[in-house]
């Protein structure tokens, strides 16, 4: 028995743990990090047409961060799903599983970005309408 054969079972156990940890990270990362558009961006309130004041998120910073994360995750997922990293020892399947995790993460971030952009657009429109309502002269009070 040579040195390479003697180390093989231990190396396989270690690489299996590494594979499982990578898989868990790739599958759990979307739920832990996605969310600027879902959780941090606020659209206008439902009855904003009748309110004299309200607040909402005007900035596109959160949705832009989500969009960048979506693009990065989708790119990484596409690279891994396209077969990169396959070898004679069976690494093709784990690369594809991790690639699918990144692709899923990209879809979650993309959905968050789309929702965030929609909320900020509605907010800016609602604030524009509020400014117009405030600028209109009040109707003359009826005589007493």
Helices and strands as residue ranges (DSSP letters): H 3-33, I 36-40, H 61-81, H 91-135
